[in-house]
Amino acid sequence: MTQAQGALAGIRVLDISRILGGPYCGQILGDHGADVLKVEPPQGDDTRTWGPPFREGVASYYHGLNRNKRVQHLDFSTEEGREALLALVAEADVLIENFKTGTMERWGIGYEELSKRFPRLVWCRVSGFGADGPLGALPGYDAAVQAMTGIMSINGEADGGPLRVGLPVVDMVTGLNAVIGVLLALQERNRSGRGQFVEAALYDSGLSLLHPHAANWFMDGTEPRRTGNAHPNIYPYDALATGTDPVFVAVGNDRQFASLCRCIGLPELADDPLYRTAGARSVHRAQLKQQLEAAMAAFDGRALVEQLMAAGVPAAPVLPVDAALQHPHTLHREMVVEMPGGYRGIGAPVKLSRTPASYRHAPLTPGDAFLPQDEGSAQQQ
C-alpha cells in the first residue's frame, strides 16, 4: 500500500555539516520527506569516532543523527571537490553547513558568491556565535556555550556547583532552530521566489533556553539560583521521596495542590495560609517539602503515581533511560524506529495526520546524486 508523501517531499537538501546541530537539522528534514544528500570530508564526519559503542567501526553517536540521508565524500579544498559541490548545489533547495566562518568564502563557494548563481537557494548556517560581534566567528561547542549562557549556573543542586546539563541540549535546540529557519525561508520563497541566508547560532539558542530565569531577572533583577529538581517559580514541582522510589510531582495550580493533599491524607494542608496560593507555596517550599515527604513515606512510589494521575495531579516515576525507551507508551507513540541492518533510533516526535514521517534510508546509505523528483517524492514507507 502506498502511504502519503512526507510534508517535505520534493525538497532537496544538501547537508555538508558535521557533528550535531546541522546533521540533526538534516535528519529532521529527511524524516519528513526531503531528499537529503550528506557530503562528508574524505575522513568522514568527526562523530563517526565518538564512541564506544561502535558498529562496523562507526559510533552510535553518528548513527543517531544521520538517518534518511544518503552519503558521499568530497574534498572541498580541491578544484574537483568544489566543482562536484557546485553541481549538487545547482539542484538543491536547501544547503546546511557549519564550517568555521570564512572557510567556504576562502574556497570561493561562500553564500555571497553562490546566492548570485543560485538565487532560490536557502542557505542554512549553524554557527557558534555568528559571524561578527565580540565573539563573532569563534568556534562553539555545546558544553562551552552552556557555561557561557548561564545554563550551567542554574543547573544542579542548590548547595552544589554549576553543572552541565547531561545531554547536548544547546546543540539539539540549535538544530531545531535551524529547522524552523529553513521552513520559514522555504515558505517565504513561495511568495518571493528567492532564497535567503538562515543562521542558527549555539550562543543565541543557549540564551533562548533561559526561561523563566531570564524573565524573572528582567522583571526584578533577582539573580537566578540553582534549585535542583525544583521549579524556580512554583511548588511542589519537584522530585519527592516516598516509602520506595521517588516520584516527580508537577503541581501547577491550586486545584491540583488540593487533589495532591487529599491523595496523601493531608486535605487540611490545602487551606493552610502558608500554602493556599501558588506564590505562598513557592515562598514556603522548604517546610512544605518536609510535610509532603513525611506523609508520602507511607506510600509505594509507583502506586502513588497511578493514584495521583487518576486524580488529575501530574506525576511520574523517575525512570532510567532504558526503562523509558522500553515503556509501552514509547512503543505506542512509535518513538522507537527499527530499520533493516539493525538500526534502532528515536522516532520523529512531530506527528502529522496526512503526511507522517517515514524512515527510508538507514545511516551510511551511499548516494552521489539527488533522486529524480518523482522517485524522491514517492519513495515513502
C-alpha positions in Angstrom: 0.0 0.0 0.0 1.4 3.4 -0.9 1.4 5.8 2.0 1.0 9.6 2.0 4.1 11.5 0.9 6.1 13.4 3.6 5.3 17.0 4.1 8.7 17.9 2.5 8.6 15.5 -0.4 10.2 17.1 -3.4 12.6 19.3 -1.3 16.2 18.6 -2.0 18.7 19.2 0.9 22.4 19.2 0.7 23.8 18.6 4.2 27.5 19.4 4.3 27.5 19.9 8.1 29.1 17.7 10.7 28.9 17.0 14.5 25.3 17.6 15.8 23.3 20.8 15.2 23.5 20.7 11.4 23.2 16.9 11.0 20.2 16.9 13.4 18.5 19.5 11.2 19.1 17.4 8.1 17.8 14.3 9.8 14.5 16.0 10.8 14.0 17.4 7.2 14.7 13.9 5.9 12.3 12.2 8.3 9.6 14.4 6.8 10.2 13.5 3.2 13.1 15.7 2.0 15.7 14.1 -0.2 18.9 14.7 1.8 22.4 14.2 0.5 25.1 14.3 3.1 28.5 15.2 1.9 31.4 14.4 4.3 35.1 15.1 4.0 37.3 12.2 2.9 38.0 11.2 6.5 34.2 11.3 7.4 32.2 13.2 9.9 34.1 13.6 13.2 31.3 11.8 15.1 32.0 8.5 13.4 34.7 8.1 16.0 32.8 9.4 19.0 32.3 6.1 20.8 32.1 3.4 22.0 29.7 1.8 21.2 30.6 1.2 17.6 29.0 -0.8 14.8 31.4 -1.8 12.0 33.7 1.0 13.1 31.1 3.8 13.2 29.9 5.2 16.6 26.4 5.2 17.8 26.6 9.0 18.1 26.8 9.3 14.3 24.0 6.7 13.8 21.7 8.8 16.0 21.9 11.9 13.7 22.2 10.7 10.2 19.3 8.5 9.0 17.2 9.4 6.0 20.3 10.7 4.2 22.5 9.2 1.5 26.2 9.8 2.0 29.2 10.6 -0.2 32.7 12.1 0.4 34.2 15.2 -1.3 37.3 17.3 -0.5 36.2 21.0 -0.9 39.8 22.1 -0.7 40.3 20.7 -4.2 39.0 22.1 -7.5 37.4 18.7 -8.3 35.6 18.7 -5.0 34.3 22.2 -5.4 33.1 21.5 -8.9 31.2 18.4 -7.7 29.7 20.5 -4.9 28.5 23.2 -7.3 26.8 20.6 -9.4 24.8 19.4 -6.4 24.0 23.0 -5.2 22.5 23.7 -8.7 19.8 21.1 -7.9 19.4 21.8 -4.2 16.6 23.8 -2.4 18.5 23.9 0.9 22.2 23.8 1.9 23.1 23.1 5.5 26.7 23.9 6.7 28.6 24.6 9.9 32.1 25.5 8.6 34.1 28.0 10.6 33.1 31.5 9.3 35.3 32.4 6.3 36.3 28.9 5.3 33.9 28.4 2.4 34.5 32.0 1.4 38.2 31.4 1.0 37.4 28.5 -1.3 35.2 30.8 -3.4 32.0 28.9 -2.5 30.5 31.1 0.2 26.9 32.3 0.4 27.5 35.7 -1.2 29.1 34.1 -4.3 26.7 31.1 -4.6 23.5 33.1 -3.9 24.2 35.1 -7.1 24.4 31.9 -9.1 21.5 30.1 -7.3 19.1 32.8 -6.1 16.4 30.3 -5.0 18.8 28.5 -2.6 18.1 28.6 1.1 21.5 28.6 2.8 21.4 27.5 6.5 24.4 28.0 8.6 24.8 26.5 12.1 27.5 28.5 13.9 28.8 29.0 17.4 28.5 32.8 17.9 27.6 34.2 14.5 30.0 35.9 12.1 30.6 39.2 13.9 30.4 41.0 17.3 32.7 40.5 20.3 32.7 36.7 19.9 32.0 36.5 16.2 33.4 33.7 14.1 34.7 31.8 17.2 34.0 28.0 17.2 31.3 26.9 19.6 30.7 23.7 21.4 27.7 22.7 23.5 29.3 22.5 26.9 31.2 25.8 26.5 28.0 27.5 25.4 26.1 26.0 28.3 28.8 27.6 30.5 28.8 31.0 28.8 25.0 31.5 28.5 24.2 30.8 32.2 22.7 27.4 31.7 25.2 25.7 34.0 24.8 28.3 36.6 21.1 27.4 37.1 21.6 23.6 36.8 22.4 21.5 39.8 21.6 21.2 43.5 21.1 24.4 45.5 24.2 23.6 47.6 26.3 22.4 44.7 28.3 24.0 41.9 27.3 24.8 38.4 26.5 21.6 36.4 26.4 20.8 32.7 23.0 19.5 31.5 23.5 15.8 30.9 22.7 15.9 27.2 23.8 18.3 24.4 20.7 20.5 24.8 22.2 23.6 23.2 23.3 21.7 20.1 20.0 20.0 19.8 17.9 23.1 20.2 20.2 24.9 17.7 19.3 22.1 15.2 15.6 22.6 15.9 16.0 26.3 15.4 17.8 25.6 12.1 14.8 23.5 11.0 12.4 26.3 11.9 14.6 28.8 10.0 14.7 26.6 6.9 11.0 26.1 6.9 10.4 29.8 7.3 12.7 30.6 4.4 11.0 28.0 2.2 7.6 29.4 3.0 8.8 32.9 2.2 10.3 31.7 -1.1 6.9 30.6 -2.2 6.0 34.3 -2.2 9.2 35.9 -3.4 10.8 33.2 -5.5 14.1 33.9 -3.7 16.1 32.0 -1.1 17.9 33.6 1.7 20.6 33.1 4.4 19.4 31.4 7.6 21.6 31.3 10.7 21.1 29.4 13.9 23.9 30.1 16.4 24.6 28.0 19.5 25.0 31.1 21.6 21.6 32.6 20.7 20.0 29.2 21.2 21.5 28.8 24.6 20.2 32.2 25.7 16.8 31.4 24.3 16.5 28.5 26.8 16.8 30.6 29.9 13.0 30.9 30.6 11.8 31.5 33.3 15.1 32.6 34.8 15.7 35.4 32.3 12.1 36.6 32.6 12.5 36.7 36.4 15.7 38.7 36.1 14.3 41.1 33.6 11.4 41.9 35.9 13.1 42.4 39.3 16.9 41.9 38.9 17.0 38.9 41.2 19.9 36.7 40.5 18.7 33.2 39.4 19.9 30.4 41.6 20.1 26.6 41.4 17.1 24.8 42.7 17.9 21.2 41.9 14.9 19.3 40.6 12.5 22.0 41.8 10.9 24.7 39.7 12.2 28.2 40.5 8.7 29.8 40.5 6.1 27.2 41.6 5.9 24.4 44.2 5.5 21.5 44.6 7.2 20.9 41.2 9.9 18.6 42.4 11.1 15.1 42.9 9.8 13.9 46.3 10.7 10.8 48.4 8.2 8.1 49.1 8.4 4.8 51.0 10.0 3.3 47.9 11.0 5.1 44.7 11.0 8.8 44.4 8.2 10.4 42.3 8.2 13.7 40.4 5.1 15.8 41.2 4.3 18.8 38.9 1.6 20.9 40.6 0.7 23.9 38.5 -2.4 25.3 40.2 -4.4 25.3 43.5 -6.8 22.6 42.3 -4.0 20.2 41.7 -2.4 21.0 45.0 -5.7 20.3 46.8 -6.0 17.0 45.0 -2.4 16.0 46.0 -3.1 16.8 49.6 -6.3 14.6 49.6 -4.4 11.7 47.9 -1.7 11.7 50.6 -4.1 12.1 53.6 -3.4 15.8 54.3 -6.5 17.6 53.0 -6.2 20.4 55.5 -2.9 21.4 54.0 -4.6 23.0 51.0 -6.3 25.5 53.3 -3.2 26.4 55.3 -2.5 30.1 54.7 1.2 29.2 54.2 0.2 27.1 51.2 -3.1 28.3 49.9 -1.8 30.1 46.8 1.0 29.3 44.3 3.0 32.3 45.5 2.8 31.3 49.1 3.8 27.7 48.4 6.8 28.9 46.5 8.0 31.1 49.3 7.5 28.4 52.0 8.7 25.5 49.8 11.2 24.1 52.3 8.7 23.4 55.1 6.1 22.3 52.6 8.5 19.7 51.1 9.2 18.3 54.6 5.4 17.9 55.3 4.7 16.3 51.9 7.6 13.8 52.2 6.7 12.9 55.7 3.2 11.9 54.5 4.4 10.2 51.3 6.8 8.0 53.2 3.8 5.7 53.9 3.2 5.2 50.1 4.7 3.0 47.4 6.1 5.3 44.8 4.8 3.6 41.7 1.3 3.1 43.2 1.2 6.7 44.3 2.0 7.9 40.8 -1.0 6.0 39.5 -3.3 7.4 42.2 -2.1 10.9 41.6 -2.5 10.7 37.8 -6.1 9.3 38.3 -6.8 12.3 40.5 -5.6 14.8 37.9 -2.3 15.6 39.5 0.7 15.5 37.1 3.1 12.9 38.5 5.7 10.5 37.1 8.1 7.8 38.3 11.8 8.7 37.9 12.9 6.2 35.2 16.3 5.4 33.8 16.9 5.7 30.0 16.5 2.0 29.3 13.1 1.8 31.0 11.9 5.0 29.2 12.9 3.6 25.8 11.1 0.3 26.5 8.0 1.8 28.1 4.7 0.6 26.5 3.7 4.2 25.7 7.0 4.8 24.0 6.2 2.0 21.7 2.6 3.1 21.2 3.8 6.6 20.1 6.2 4.9 17.6 9.1 6.7 19.2 11.5 3.8 18.6 12.4 3.2 15.0 13.8 0.0 13.7 15.3 -0.4 10.2 16.9 -3.2 8.2 20.5 -3.8 9.2 20.0 -3.5 12.9 19.4 0.3 13.1 17.4 1.5 16.1 16.8 5.1 16.9 14.4 7.7 18.3 11.4 8.3 16.1 10.1 11.7 14.9 8.3 13.5 17.7 6.1 15.6 15.4 3.1 13.6 14.2 1.2 14.7 11.0 -2.1 13.1 10.1 -1.9 13.1 6.3 1.9 13.3 5.7 3.6 11.4 8.5 7.3 11.0 9.0 8.9 8.0 7.3 12.2 6.1 7.6 13.7 5.3 4.2 17.5 5.3 4.5 19.5 3.8 7.4 22.7 5.7 8.3 25.6 5.2 5.9 23.4 4.6 2.9 25.5 5.7 -0.1 24.4 8.2 -2.6 26.1 10.6 -5.0 23.1 12.4 -6.7 19.7 13.6 -5.8 16.8 11.2 -6.6 14.6 12.0 -9.7 11.8 14.2 -8.4 9.1 11.6 -9.0 11.1 8.9 -7.1 12.2 11.3 -4.3 8.6 12.3 -3.8 7.1 8.9 -4.0 9.6 6.8 -2.1 7.9 6.6 1.3 7.3 3.7 3.7 
